[in-house]
Amino acid sequence: MPVSLQLLSQIPLLKGLPQEELLSLSQEMTLQEYPRRGVILAKDSAVKGLGFLLVGRLQGVDFTVDGRSVGLYFVEPGDYFGELSVIDGQLPAEFVIAATQSVVANVSLERIQQLTVKYPQIAQQFLARMALRVRNVMAQRTLLGLPNPVQRLCVLLLQLPGRNQAGEYLLDPAPTHQELAIMINTSRETVTRAFQIMTQQKILIREGSQLKVLQLSQLKDIAEGRKESPKTNS
């Protein structure tokens, strides 16, 4: 199914392209729906092109030699994935799965490479993404070096994109406990206990898909070691 111009206009990477280019893309790109936990991009699979997330949330993951899953990054609506293979032509280095029911638009490898050469702003955004990815990897290594899993959780929550609303910091939709656990190298049970304790302390609260941080300063104090992390007996 072709992608509408209205949907394409919501994709930051494509903003600024001429109307005739967007119209052509709308006819070439395809939409595909994925159920929760569906595999969208498989590690070492053939390079097909670039994917854009329109609805839902995706997570980049890999697996250790003993089969444990490792969370690498999240993809939010309007963002894209698969750019490493577009740039270097190598096979994907990770899996991309649907964290929630998701809708993805795809553009072929040849077409996105053509656009990258034709419109320097796209190449510049790819470079900016590479720089951000390197910074995030460095931040992730620092996070994993923290000995306390609750402190790691608080650091990660502060790194996730959210918005201020009525004096509260809101993550919507918030990742599941399992998705957070594989990002900070701990168990889902530990994340659940940490949320229970911080909910009792009125630091945060989860309502449906939303996670509201009621005391952002308290969360920052735990993340930065100024306040002792709650004990989860893990």
Helices and strands as residue ranges (DSSP letters): H 5-8, G 12-14, H 19-28, E 30-34, E 39-41, E 49-55, E 58-63, E 69-75, E 80-81, H 83-88, E 95-98, E 102-108, H 109-118, H 120-144, H 149-159, E 163-165, E 168-171, H 177-183, H 188-200, E 204-207, E 210-213, H 216-223
